[in-house]
């Protein structure tokens, strides 16, 4: 009671041993708080290149009014995502992997890996976006550094007084590749060095923001540049409306340009300016208190930057003319006080710092996915604890450089946006599912959340994706779906207690309650077979069940729908053999999965097979989801000297099923039962002797739905008392089968032909041998009764045997056997009614009757229905 609880494994690796060792705790590194661990990284990632070199241009293109709408729309998307992130992050301890860890533990390994890989691609491409932004800023600040220069002298078809110098595509590519390689060398140096340098990048950013706002308030007409009006109400009015138009690749208005801008396109361009909210969760392993730091720090950074953007829209729209806003992409540097170089330095340091964060976080995200061992193809990126993910870093660098070669920031930015939005939608859906299910383990410390907010956030993410580009949206969702499909097929199964499992559980409980305990209508009746795996004899080692039992269980389902319960009984004391039962259950479950049969495995420990089965038939299942058919193999080896207990056990199981009102299907010739590749072309013959609720008819129809029996035809044999009744009985049965929508040939056999049935030599010999054995059993019982001076005893209970009745049973089973052999020689499978064990007869006598019934019939199903109809005439 004083011991510590062993934590559950966070990875779905099967067979992982968990040990508890007593030793001195290892010294841990210094943990970060809310300010330095979450708020500052989020602020640094959110305040990126888009704000500096595209925000004023966006205001000029969309106008002040639609720019405010743009900021509110994108900010609402990330704000609602932050609410969902805060709820999930405060619902327990977090490990490495950031959003992948959160989504994977909420929606399952398949969804977690698919969205995690998309987020990895988003971070890798974001690194290229930041590199291109830094290079573009450098080339605008130092035009002479360009190798290939481009000069624009016409805007909207009109000559301008002062030519505009624009960075060349080739310059962006060359410088971008060089900078990417240098950054990759820094990343290879280790995360410790990056974490020490990263805070220093934020100081110039904050100082440059201060210089921009001071410059805006101190600006005057045409000062510090032509087109600057200072804070002017006239400029505010002129810039209120939108001015969507064609531009060239550099964003300069040009009627002959190849890019047309509208609100949807600007959403894709601006959205990266509000991303970066995952920077805190990416550092979860180095935070003192993730459940407090992530919600407070992330929300504070989101609200701070959104407020900054709203204020900046108003100031930029009032400080310059529209032409200036559209032609000077570095207006933030132009108006900065005291000189633009401060903003240039701030932009370059900000973008390089953000690029370092992206190139550092993306490989670790990929390594975290690989370390969970869900996808074997990602094993190359696995890394031991405390080591740098060099292979993942190299792969990230290749992706980053490939995107840098594109050379167009306006094309790279929407691609990054798509992958971020997929991740944000995953976070919102995770919180929506967890909040809606409200499992007992869902107790987040962050109380300001609701499933409706998460649903709205997820819908906003999806709507934003389609607003940006329906083509990019389809490609990104298709990529995530392909990864999901690949993981579900090739990935290793794992149970992380995700929300889908909780949803399945609650759905199962509600369905079970709605079914109730009343009798199921025949239209809704499904076979739920209980497969009795305990063999009559011995199976080879490590074979928990007869290999053909699962094949037969699949034949009892229509298109594979339904559930089978595979049960085996271990003799002994439960306390002594509990571990053996667990091992046997694992082996049986593996067998079921290998045979691709939808079912569950159950192992019961009992003093004997009879007691164990009696407990199973009474307690197995819930409500109307109890097994309704007992399936077992016919014990053809019951005569062996070391298996003398089989007759009593077999008869006891049948009697238990009759008392519990369970249907019974006994399979004779299981070794020859065909698999799905062995086609049968004979007939399926039914000898309909007693009313069974239509179970025999239904089983024959289910057999026809399988590939192995689809070439067979059904024949129904009925027995008429007189020849004159044969035609009427045949017509009635045909009408009955027609109303049941079943196609079968009806054959009527009269009692006279039954009595006149010829006798085959083999069957007569079996009949004579059975009579001799029965007489010998009876003589032994009488002698034993005389010695003990007791009534006739068998199987530990008194019996009453009339020799004439025994003779009648033997003769009846012989005639039925002869009939089957005459009419069903070419049958693929024969179904006959199961005769109930006669009262007060010894079990060995019943086994003699059954042996005579199944003699020389290679493949036979002996069926007993129950007092419920399983087929109906009505629609």
C-alpha positions in Angstrom: 0.0 0.0 0.0 3.0 2.3 0.4 4.6 1.5 -2.9 4.6 3.9 -5.8 2.3 3.2 -8.8 4.1 2.1 -11.9 3.2 4.4 -14.8 1.6 2.9 -17.9 3.7 2.9 -21.0 3.1 5.9 -23.3 4.0 3.9 -26.5 2.0 1.1 -28.0 4.9 -1.3 -28.0 3.6 -4.7 -27.2 5.5 -6.8 -24.7 7.3 -3.8 -23.2 8.5 -4.7 -19.7 8.1 -2.1 -17.0 10.3 -2.4 -14.0 10.6 -0.4 -10.8 14.2 0.2 -9.6 15.2 1.9 -6.4 18.0 4.4 -7.1 19.0 8.0 -6.6 16.9 10.3 -8.9 18.9 11.6 -11.9 19.5 15.3 -12.0 17.2 17.1 -14.3 18.0 20.1 -16.5 16.6 23.5 -15.6 12.9 23.7 -16.6 11.4 26.8 -18.2 8.4 28.7 -16.9 5.5 30.3 -18.7 7.3 33.4 -19.9 10.5 32.0 -21.3 9.2 28.5 -22.1 5.9 29.3 -23.9 5.1 33.0 -24.3 8.5 34.1 -25.8 8.8 31.2 -28.2 5.2 31.6 -29.4 5.7 35.4 -29.8 8.9 34.8 -31.8 7.3 32.3 -34.1 4.1 34.3 -34.6 5.8 37.6 -35.3 7.5 36.5 -38.4 8.4 37.5 -41.9 4.8 38.1 -43.1 4.2 41.0 -40.8 7.4 42.8 -41.8 7.4 42.4 -45.6 3.8 41.6 -46.6 1.5 43.1 -44.0 1.5 46.7 -45.4 1.1 45.3 -48.9 -1.9 43.2 -47.7 -3.5 46.4 -46.3 -3.0 48.1 -49.6 -4.6 45.3 -51.6 -7.5 44.4 -49.3 -8.1 47.8 -47.8 -8.5 48.6 -44.1 -12.0 47.2 -43.7 -11.2 43.7 -45.3 -7.8 43.7 -43.6 -9.5 44.0 -40.2 -11.8 41.2 -41.2 -8.8 39.1 -42.4 -7.0 39.5 -39.1 -10.2 38.7 -37.1 -10.9 35.7 -39.2 -7.4 34.2 -39.0 -7.0 35.2 -35.4 -10.3 33.5 -34.4 -9.1 30.3 -36.0 -5.9 30.2 -34.0 -7.7 31.5 -30.8 -10.2 28.7 -30.9 -7.4 26.2 -31.6 -5.5 27.6 -28.6 -8.6 27.0 -26.4 -8.7 23.4 -27.6 -4.9 23.0 -27.2 -5.1 24.4 -23.6 -7.8 21.9 -22.6 -5.9 18.9 -24.0 -2.5 20.0 -22.7 -4.0 20.5 -19.2 -5.5 17.0 -19.0 -2.3 15.3 -17.9 1.4 15.2 -18.4 2.8 15.7 -21.9 5.9 14.2 -23.4 7.9 15.0 -26.5 6.2 15.3 -29.9 4.1 18.4 -29.3 0.8 18.4 -31.3 1.5 14.9 -32.6 1.6 13.6 -29.0 -1.7 15.4 -28.2 -3.6 14.3 -31.4 -2.2 10.8 -31.3 -3.3 10.2 -27.7 -6.7 11.7 -28.4 -7.6 10.3 -31.9 -5.4 7.3 -32.1 -2.1 6.3 -33.7 -3.3 6.4 -37.3 -4.7 9.9 -37.1 -1.8 11.1 -34.9 0.8 9.9 -37.4 -1.0 11.2 -40.5 -1.5 14.7 -39.0 1.9 14.6 -37.3 3.7 14.0 -40.6 1.7 16.8 -42.2 2.7 19.1 -39.4 6.3 18.0 -39.9 6.1 18.9 -43.6 4.5 22.2 -42.6 7.5 23.0 -40.3 10.0 21.9 -42.9 8.4 24.1 -45.6 8.0 27.0 -43.1 11.8 26.9 -42.7 12.1 27.5 -46.4 9.6 30.4 -46.1 11.6 32.1 -43.4 14.8 31.7 -45.4 13.3 33.2 -48.5 12.0 36.1 -46.3 15.4 36.8 -44.9 17.1 36.6 -48.3 14.4 38.9 -49.9 14.9 41.4 -47.1 18.6 41.3 -47.5 18.5 41.9 -51.2 16.0 44.8 -50.8 18.3 46.4 -48.2 21.5 45.8 -50.2 20.5 45.8 -53.9 24.1 45.7 -55.0 24.4 42.3 -53.6 22.1 40.9 -56.3 23.8 38.9 -59.0 20.7 39.1 -61.3 18.9 42.4 -60.8 15.4 43.2 -62.0 14.2 46.8 -62.4 10.5 47.7 -62.8 9.7 51.0 -64.5 6.0 50.6 -65.2 3.2 50.0 -62.7 -0.3 49.3 -64.0 0.9 50.1 -67.6 2.1 53.6 -66.5 5.7 54.8 -66.3 6.9 55.7 -62.9 9.4 58.4 -62.0 11.6 56.3 -59.7 12.4 52.7 -60.9 11.7 49.9 -58.5 14.4 47.4 -57.9 13.1 43.9 -57.2 15.1 40.8 -56.2 15.6 38.3 -59.0 14.2 34.8 -58.7 17.7 33.4 -59.3 19.2 35.6 -56.6 16.6 34.3 -54.1 17.4 30.7 -55.1 21.2 31.0 -54.9 21.3 33.0 -51.6 18.4 30.8 -50.2 20.3 27.6 -50.8 23.5 29.0 -49.2 21.6 30.3 -46.1 19.7 26.9 -45.7 23.0 25.0 -45.8 24.5 27.3 -43.2 21.5 27.0 -40.9 21.5 23.2 -41.3 25.2 23.1 -40.1 24.1 25.2 -37.0 21.2 22.8 -36.4 23.6 19.8 -36.6 25.5 21.5 -33.8 22.8 20.6 -31.3 19.7 22.1 -29.7 21.5 23.4 -26.7 23.3 26.0 -28.7 20.2 27.0 -30.5 18.2 27.4 -27.2 20.9 29.7 -25.9 21.0 31.9 -29.0 17.3 31.9 -29.7 16.2 34.4 -27.0 18.7 36.9 -28.4 16.9 36.9 -31.7 13.7 38.3 -30.0 15.3 41.4 -28.6 16.0 43.0 -32.1 12.4 42.1 -33.1 10.8 43.9 -30.2 13.1 46.9 -30.7 12.3 47.0 -34.4 8.6 47.0 -33.6 9.1 50.0 -31.3 11.0 51.8 -34.1 8.2 51.1 -36.6 5.5 52.6 -34.3 7.7 55.6 -33.4 8.3 56.2 -37.2 4.6 56.0 -38.0 3.7 58.6 -35.4 6.6 60.9 -36.5 6.0 60.6 -40.3 5.1 63.6 -42.3 4.0 64.3 -45.9 6.5 62.7 -48.3 8.8 62.1 -45.4 10.7 59.9 -45.0 9.8 58.8 -48.5 7.5 59.8 -51.4 4.0 58.3 -50.8 4.1 58.7 -47.0 1.3 61.0 -45.8 1.7 60.7 -42.1 -1.3 59.7 -40.1 -4.0 61.2 -42.3 -7.8 60.8 -42.2 -7.9 61.2 -46.0 -5.5 58.4 -46.5 -7.6 56.3 -44.0 -10.7 56.9 -46.1 -8.9 56.3 -49.4 -7.5 53.0 -48.2 -10.7 51.7 -46.5 -11.9 49.8 -49.6 -10.2 46.9 -51.4 -8.2 47.2 -54.6 -7.8 43.6 -55.8 -5.9 43.3 -59.1 -3.3 41.5 -61.2 0.4 41.6 -60.1 3.6 40.1 -61.2 5.7 37.6 -59.2 7.1 40.5 -57.1 3.7 41.7 -56.1 3.9 44.9 -58.2 0.5 45.8 -59.8 0.6 44.8 -63.5 -2.4 44.2 -65.8 -0.3 41.7 -67.7 0.8 39.9 -64.5 0.1 36.2 -63.9 -1.3 36.4 -60.3 -4.7 37.7 -59.4 -5.3 38.5 -55.7 -8.6 38.3 -53.8 -9.6 37.8 -50.2 -9.2 34.1 -50.4 -5.7 34.3 -51.7 -4.8 36.9 -49.0 -6.0 34.5 -46.3 -3.4 32.0 -47.6 -0.7 34.6 -47.7 -1.4 36.1 -44.2 -2.3 33.0 -42.2 1.3 32.0 -41.5 1.5 35.4 -39.6 -0.8 33.9 -36.9 0.7 30.5 -36.8 3.4 29.5 -34.2 1.0 28.7 -31.4 2.4 25.2 -31.1 5.9 26.5 -30.2 5.1 26.1 -26.5 3.7 22.6 -26.8 6.8 21.6 -28.9 8.9 22.4 -25.8 6.6 20.5 -23.4 9.5 18.3 -22.2 11.4 21.3 -20.9 8.5 23.0 -19.1 8.1 23.1 -15.3 4.3 22.9 -15.4 2.8 22.1 -18.8 -0.8 22.2 -17.5 -0.4 25.8 -16.6 2.3 27.2 -18.8 0.9 26.1 -22.2 -2.6 27.5 -21.8 -1.6 30.8 -20.2 1.5 31.4 -22.4 -0.1 30.4 -25.7 -3.3 32.4 -25.1 -1.3 35.5 -24.0 0.9 35.3 -27.1 -2.1 34.8 -29.4 -4.1 37.8 -27.9 -1.0 40.0 -27.9 -0.1 39.4 -31.6 -3.8 39.7 -32.8 -4.1 43.0 -31.0 -0.8 44.2 -32.6 -2.1 43.2 -36.1 -5.4 45.0 -35.6 -3.6 48.2 -34.5 -1.1 47.9 -37.4 -3.9 47.7 -39.9 -5.3 51.0 -38.8 -1.9 52.7 -38.7 -0.5 51.4 -42.0 -3.8 52.3 -43.7 -3.6 55.9 -42.5 0.1 56.6 -43.0 0.6 56.0 -46.8 -1.1 56.2 -50.1 -2.4 53.0 -51.7 0.3 53.1 -54.5 3.0 53.3 -51.8 1.4 50.4 -49.9 1.4 48.2 -53.0 4.8 49.0 -54.4 6.9 49.3 -51.2 6.8 45.9 -49.6 9.2 47.0 -47.0 7.1 49.9 -45.9 7.7 48.9 -42.3 11.4 49.6 -42.8 10.8 52.8 -44.8 8.8 54.5 -42.0 11.0 53.1 -39.2 12.7 55.6 -36.9 15.5 56.7 -37.0 16.6 54.7 -40.1 15.4 51.6 -42.0 18.5 49.5 -41.2 17.2 48.7 -37.8 14.1 47.0 -39.3 16.2 45.2 -41.8 18.4 43.8 -39.0 15.3 42.9 -37.0 13.6 41.2 -40.0 16.7 39.1 -40.9 17.4 38.1 -37.3 13.7 37.3 -36.7 13.4 35.2 -39.8 16.7 33.4 -39.2 15.6 32.7 -35.6 12.3 31.3 -36.8 14.0 29.2 -39.5 16.3 27.8 -36.8 13.3 26.9 -34.7 11.5 25.2 -37.6 14.6 23.3 -38.7 15.1 22.3 -35.1 11.5 21.3 -34.2 10.7 19.4 -37.5 13.3 16.7 -37.1 12.4 16.1 -33.5 8.8 15.8 -34.4 9.7 13.2 -37.1 12.0 11.4 -34.5 9.2 11.3 -32.0 6.9 9.7 -34.6 9.6 7.2 -35.5 10.3 6.3 -31.8 6.7 5.2 -31.3 7.4 2.5 -33.8 4.1 2.8 -35.5 5.4 2.9 -39.1 8.3 0.5 -39.8 9.4 2.7 -42.8 10.2 5.5 -40.3 12.7 3.4 -38.3 15.6 5.1 -40.1 14.7 8.3 -38.2 14.7 6.7 -34.7 17.0 8.3 -32.1 18.0 7.3 -28.6 17.1 9.5 -25.7 19.5 12.4 -25.3 20.9 12.1 -28.8 20.4 14.4 -31.8 18.2 13.3 -34.7 20.9 13.7 -37.4 19.2 11.6 -40.0 15.8 13.4 -39.5 17.6 16.7 -39.7 19.3 15.8 -43.0 15.9 14.8 -44.4 14.3 18.0 -43.2 17.2 20.0 -44.8 16.5 18.3 -48.1 12.8 19.3 -48.0 13.7 22.8 -47.0 16.2 23.3 -49.8 13.8 21.8 -52.3 11.2 24.5 -51.3 13.8 27.2 -51.4 14.5 26.4 -55.1 10.9 27.5 -55.8 12.1 31.0 -54.9 8.6 32.5 -54.5 7.5 33.3 -51.0 3.9 33.9 -52.1 3.7 30.3 -53.4 5.5 28.7 -50.5 3.4 30.5 -47.8 0.0 28.9 -48.8 1.6 25.4 -48.8 2.8 26.0 -45.2 -0.7 27.3 -44.3 -2.4 24.1 -45.5 -0.3 21.8 -43.4 -0.7 24.0 -40.3 -4.5 24.1 -40.8 -4.6 20.3 -41.0 -2.8 20.2 -37.7 -5.0 22.8 -36.1 -8.2 21.0 -37.3 -6.8 17.8 -35.7 -6.3 19.6 -32.4 -9.8 21.0 -32.5 -11.4 17.7 -33.4 -9.4 16.0 -30.7 -10.8 18.4 -28.0 -14.3 18.2 -29.6 -14.3 14.4 -29.3 -12.9 14.2 -25.8 -15.2 17.0 -24.6 -18.3 15.5 -26.2 -17.6 12.0 -24.8 -16.7 13.3 -21.4 -15.0 10.1 -20.2 -14.1 9.9 -16.5 -10.4 10.5 -17.4 -11.3 13.8 -19.1 -10.6 16.3 -16.3 -8.6 19.2 -17.8 -7.4 21.9 -15.5 -8.2 24.5 -18.1 -12.0 25.1 -17.6 -12.7 27.6 -20.3 -13.6 25.2 -23.1 -16.6 23.6 -24.7 -17.1 21.1 -27.4 -19.0 23.6 -29.5 -16.0 26.0 -29.6 -13.8 23.2 -30.7 -16.2 22.2 -33.4 -16.4 25.8 -34.7 -12.6 25.9 -34.6 -12.3 22.8 -36.7 -14.9 24.0 -39.2 -13.1 27.4 -39.4 -9.8 25.5 -40.2 -11.5 23.5 -43.0 -13.3 26.6 -44.4 -10.1 28.5 -44.4 -8.4 25.7 -46.3 -11.0 25.9 -49.0 -11.0 29.7 -49.1 -7.2 29.6 -49.8 -7.3 27.0 -52.5 -9.6 24.1 -53.1 -6.9 22.4 -55.1 -4.3 22.7 -52.3 -6.9 21.6 -49.8 -7.8 18.4 -51.7 -4.1 17.6 -52.1 -3.3 18.1 -48.4 -6.4 16.1 -47.2 -5.6 13.4 -49.8 -2.0 13.2 -48.5 -3.2 12.9 -44.9 -5.8 10.3 -45.9 -3.1 8.3 -47.8 -0.9 8.4 -44.8 -3.8 7.3 -42.5 -4.6 4.4 -44.9 -1.0 3.4 -45.1 -0.6 3.5 -41.3 -3.8 1.5 -40.8 -2.4 -1.2 -43.1 1.3 -1.3 -42.4 1.4 0.3 -39.0 1.7 -1.6 -35.7 -1.4 -1.7 -33.7 -1.4 0.2 -30.5 -3.9 1.3 -27.8 -3.2 4.7 -26.4 -6.7 5.1 -24.8 -7.7 7.4 -27.7 -11.1 9.1 -28.1 -12.2 6.8 -30.9 -12.0 3.8 -28.6 -14.0 5.7 -26.0 -16.6 6.6 -28.7 -16.8 3.0 -29.7 -17.3 2.0 -26.1 -20.1 4.5 -25.5 -21.7 3.6 -28.8 -21.6 -0.1 -27.8 -23.2 0.7 -24.4 -26.0 2.8 -25.9 -26.6 0.1 -28.6 -26.7 -2.6 -25.9 -29.2 -0.6 -23.8 -31.4 0.2 -26.9 -31.5 -3.6 -27.7 -32.8 -4.4 -24.3 -33.4 -7.9 -23.2 -36.6 -8.6 -25.2 -36.7 -11.2 -27.9 -35.0 -10.1 -31.2 -37.3 -9.9 -34.2 -36.4 -12.5 -36.9 -35.6 -9.7 -39.3 -32.9 -8.5 -37.0 -31.6 -11.9 -35.9 -27.9 -12.4 -36.4 -26.0 -15.6 -35.6 -23.6 -15.1 -32.7 -21.8 -18.4 -32.6 -19.9 -19.6 -29.6 -17.1 -21.7 -31.0 -16.1 -24.4 -28.5 -12.4 -24.8 -29.1 -11.7 -27.5 -26.5 -10.6 -30.4 -28.7 -11.7 -34.0 -28.3 -8.2 -35.3 -27.9 -4.9 -33.3 -28.5 -3.9 -30.7 -31.0 -0.3 -30.0 -32.0 1.8 -27.7 -29.8 1.0 -24.0 -30.1 -2.2 -24.7 -32.0 -5.0 -23.3 -29.7 -7.9 -24.3 -31.9 -8.7 -26.6 -34.8 -7.6 -24.7 -37.9 -10.9 -25.2 -39.7 -13.2 -24.0 -36.9 -12.6 -20.3 -37.8 -13.3 -21.2 -41.5 -16.6 -22.6 -40.5 -17.4 -19.7 -38.2 -16.9 -17.3 -41.1 -19.4 -19.4 -43.1 -22.0 -18.5 -40.5 -21.8 -14.8 -41.3 -23.1 -12.8 -44.2 -20.3 -10.8 -45.9 -18.2 -11.2 -42.8 -20.6 -9.2 -40.6 -21.1 -10.6 -37.1 -19.1 -11.7 -34.1 -17.9 -15.1 -33.0 -16.8 -16.0 -29.5 -14.0 -18.5 -29.3 -14.0 -20.3 -26.0 -11.7 -22.8 -24.5 -11.7 -24.4 -21.0 -8.7 -25.2 -18.9 -9.1 -27.8 -16.2 -7.8 -26.9 -12.8 -7.9 -24.3 -10.0 -8.3 -20.7 -11.1 -5.8 -19.3 -8.6 -3.1 -21.7 -9.8 -3.8 -21.5 -13.6 -4.8 -17.8 -14.0 -1.5 -17.0 -15.8 -1.9 -20.1 -18.0 -5.3 -18.8 -19.0 -3.9 -15.4 -19.9 -1.2 -17.0 -22.1 -3.8 -19.2 -23.7 -6.1 -16.2 -24.4 -3.2 -14.4 -26.2 -2.5 -17.5 -28.3 -6.2 -17.9 -29.2 -6.5 -14.2 -30.1 -3.5 -14.4 -32.4 -5.1 -17.4 -34.1 -8.3 -15.5 -34.6 -6.5 -12.5 -36.1 -4.4 -14.9 -38.3 -7.6 -16.5 -39.7 -9.1 -13.0 -40.3 -12.2 -13.9 -38.3 -14.2 -11.2 -36.5 -14.3 -12.5 -33.0 -13.0 -12.5 -29.5 -11.2 -15.1 -27.4 -12.3 -16.2 -23.9 -10.5 -18.7 -21.7 -12.3 -20.2 -18.6 -10.6 -22.1 -15.8 -12.9 -24.7 -14.2 -12.6 -28.0 -12.3 -13.9 -29.9 -15.3 -15.1 -29.3 -18.9 -18.7 -29.9 -18.0 -18.7 -27.3 -15.2 -16.8 -24.8 -17.2 -19.3 -25.1 -20.1 -22.3 -24.8 -17.8 -20.9 -21.6 -16.4 -20.2 -20.3 -19.9 -23.6 -21.0 -21.3 -25.3 -19.2 -18.4 -23.1 -16.1 -18.2 -21.4 -15.4 -21.5 -22.6 -12.2 -23.2 -24.8 -9.2 -22.2 -28.5 -8.6 -22.9 -29.3 -9.6 -26.5 -25.7 -9.9 -27.4 -25.4 -13.3 -25.9 -24.2 -16.2 -28.1 -27.2 -18.0 -29.6 -25.5 -20.9 -31.4 -23.1 -23.4 -29.9 -20.6 -24.8 -32.4 -18.4 -27.7 -31.7 -16.7 -30.6 -33.5 -18.2 -34.1 -33.5 -16.0 -36.4 -31.2 -15.2 -39.1 -33.7 -12.5 -40.5 -31.4 -14.7 -41.1 -28.4 -14.2 -44.9 -28.4 -10.5 -44.6 -27.5 -9.6 -46.1 -24.1 -8.1 -42.9 -22.6 -11.1 -40.8 -23.6 -13.9 -42.5 -21.7 -15.2 -39.3 -20.3 -16.1 -37.8 -23.7 -19.7 -39.4 -24.0 -20.9 -37.9 -20.7 -19.3 -34.6 -21.4 -20.7 -34.4 -25.0 -24.2 -35.3 -23.9 -24.0 -33.0 -20.9 -23.1 -30.1 -23.2 -26.1 -30.8 -25.5 -28.5 -31.0 -22.5 -27.1 -27.7 -21.1 -27.8 -26.1 -24.5 -31.3 -27.4 -24.5 -32.0 -26.1 -21.0 -30.4 -22.7 -21.9 -32.4 -22.6 -25.1 -29.3 -22.3 -27.3 -29.1 -23.6 -30.8 -26.5 -26.3 -31.5 -24.4 -27.0 -34.6 -22.2 -30.1 -34.5 -19.7 -30.4 -37.4 -18.7 -33.8 -38.6 -15.8 -34.0 -41.1 -14.2 -30.8 -40.0 -10.8 -31.8 -41.3 -12.3 -31.9 -44.9 -14.1 -28.5 -44.5 -13.2 -26.3 -47.5 -11.4 -23.0 -47.2 -12.2 -19.9 -49.2 -10.1 -21.1 -52.2 -11.6 -24.6 -52.5 -14.7 -24.3 -54.7 -17.6 -26.7 -54.2 -20.0 -27.6 -57.0 -22.4 -30.2 -55.5 -25.5 -29.6 -53.5 -26.4 -28.5 -50.0 -28.9 -31.0 -48.7 -31.3 -30.4 -45.9 -33.1 -33.2 -44.2 -35.9 -31.2 -42.5 -37.2 -33.7 -39.8 -38.3 -31.4 -37.0 -39.2 -27.7 -36.7 -36.2 -25.6 -35.8 -37.3 -22.0 -36.3 -35.8 -22.0 -39.8 -32.2 -22.2 -38.6 -31.2 -25.0 -41.0 -32.6 -23.0 -43.9 -30.8 -19.9 -42.8 -27.5 -21.7 -42.4 -27.8 -23.1 -46.0 -28.4 -19.5 -47.3 -25.4 -18.2 -45.4 -23.2 -21.0 -46.9 -24.3 -19.8 -50.4 -22.9 -16.3 -49.7 -19.3 -17.8 -49.4 -17.0 -18.2 -52.4 -16.4 -21.8 -51.6 -20.2 -22.7 -51.8 -21.6 -20.1 -54.2 -21.7 -22.8 -57.0 -23.9 -25.1 -55.0 -27.7 -25.6 -55.1 -30.0 -26.3 -52.1 -32.1 -29.4 -51.8 -34.8 -29.8 -49.1 -35.9 -33.3 -48.2 -39.2 -33.7 -46.4 -41.0 -36.9 -45.2 -44.7 -37.5 -45.8 -46.8 -40.1 -44.0 -48.7 -41.2 -47.1 -48.0 -41.1 -50.8 -51.2 -39.1 -51.3 -49.8 -36.4 -49.0 -46.6 -36.0 -51.0 -47.7 -33.5 -53.6 -49.6 -31.3 -51.2 -46.6 -31.2 -48.8 -44.3 -30.4 -51.6 -46.5 -27.5 -52.8 -46.7 -26.2 -49.2 -43.0 -26.3 -48.7 -42.3 -24.6 -52.0 -44.7 -21.8 -51.2 -43.1 -21.4 -47.8 -39.6 -21.2 -49.3 -40.9 -18.7 -51.9 -42.2 -16.5 -49.2 -38.9 -16.7 -47.4 -37.1 -15.6 -50.7 -35.1 -18.8 -50.7 -34.5 -20.9 -53.9 -34.3 -24.6 -53.3 -35.5 -27.9 -54.8 -38.0 -29.7 -52.7 -37.9 -33.5 -52.5 -40.6 -35.4 -50.6 -40.0 -38.9 -49.3 -43.0 -41.0 -48.2 -42.9 -43.2 -45.1 -43.5 -46.3 -47.3 -40.3 -45.6 -49.3 -38.7 -45.0 -45.9 -39.7 -48.4 -44.6 -38.8 -50.1 -48.0 -35.4 -48.4 -48.1 -32.7 -50.9 -49.2 -29.9 -51.6 -46.7 -26.2 -51.2 -47.6 -23.8 -53.8 -46.4 -21.5 -51.3 -44.5 -24.4 -49.7 -42.7 -25.9 -53.1 -41.8 -22.5 -54.1 -40.3 -22.3 -50.8 -38.4 -25.9 -51.4 -37.1 -25.1 -55.0 -36.0 -21.9 -53.8 -34.3 -23.8 -51.0 -32.5 -26.4 -53.5 -31.3 -23.7 -55.8 -29.9 -22.0 -53.0 -28.1 -25.2 -51.7 -26.6 -26.1 -55.1 -25.4 -22.6 -55.5 -23.9 -23.0 -52.1 -22.1 -26.4 -53.0 -20.8 -25.1 -56.4 -19.5 -22.2 -54.7 -17.7 -24.5 -52.2 -16.1 -26.8 -55.0 -14.9 -23.9 -57.0 -13.4 -22.6 -53.9 -11.7 -26.1 -53.1 -10.3 -26.4 -56.7 -8.9 -23.0 -56.5 -7.2 -23.8 -53.1 -5.7 -27.4 -53.9 -5.1 -28.5 -50.6 -6.6 -30.6 -49.6 -9.6 -29.0 -49.4 -13.0 -26.4 -46.6 -12.9 -24.5 -44.8 -15.7 -22.4 -41.6 -15.6 -23.0 -41.4 -11.9 -26.8 -41.3 -12.0 -29.6 -43.9 -12.3 -30.9 -44.8 -15.7 -33.9 -46.7 -17.0 -33.5 -48.5 -20.3 -36.1 -50.3 -22.4 -34.4 -52.6 -24.9 -37.2 -52.1 -27.4 -36.8 -48.4 -27.2 -33.1 -48.7 -27.7 -33.7 -50.9 -30.7 -36.1 -48.3 -32.2 -33.5 -45.5 -31.8 -30.9 -47.6 -33.6 -33.2 -48.6 -36.4 -34.4 -45.0 -36.9 -30.9 -43.6 -37.2 -29.9 -46.4 -39.5 -32.8 -45.6 -41.9 -32.0 -41.9 -41.9 -28.3 -42.7 -42.5 -29.3 -44.9 -45.5 -31.5 -42.2 -46.9 -28.7 -39.6 -46.7 -26.3 -42.0 -48.4 -28.8 -42.7 -51.2 -29.9 -39.2 -52.0 -26.9 -37.1 -51.0 -23.9 -39.0 -52.4 -22.8 -35.9 -54.4 -23.7 -33.3 -51.8 -21.0 -30.9 -50.7 -22.5 -30.7 -47.2 -25.5 -32.3 -45.6 -27.6 -30.8 -42.8 -29.8 -33.0 -40.6 -31.7 -32.3 -37.4 -30.0 -33.2 -34.1 -31.9 -35.8 -32.1 -32.1 -34.8 -28.5 -30.5 -37.2 -26.0 -33.2 -39.6 -24.7 -34.1 -39.2 -21.0 -32.5 -41.8 -18.6 -30.4 -43.3 -21.4 -26.6 -43.8 -20.8 -24.4 -41.3 -22.7 -22.6 -44.2 -24.5 -26.0 -45.3 -25.9 -26.6 -41.8 -27.4 -23.1 -41.8 -28.9 -23.9 -45.2 -30.5 -27.0 -43.6 -32.0 -25.0 -40.6 -33.3 -22.3 -42.8 -34.7 -24.8 -44.8 -36.7 -26.3 -41.5 -38.0 -23.1 -40.1 -39.3 -21.7 -43.4 -40.7 -20.1 -42.9 -44.1 -21.2 -39.3 -44.5 -18.0 -37.3 -45.1 -19.3 -33.7 -44.3 -22.3 -33.3 -42.1 -23.8 -30.5 -40.0 -26.1 -31.8 -37.2 -28.3 -28.8 -36.3 -30.7 -28.2 -33.4 -32.7 -24.9 -33.5 -34.4 -23.3 -30.5 -37.8 -22.0 -29.7 -37.4 -18.8 -31.7 -37.9 -18.1 -35.4 -34.8 -16.8 -37.1 -36.5 -16.2 -40.5 -39.7 -14.4 -41.3 -42.1 -14.3 -44.2 -42.8 -10.6 -43.9 -40.9 -7.6 -45.2 
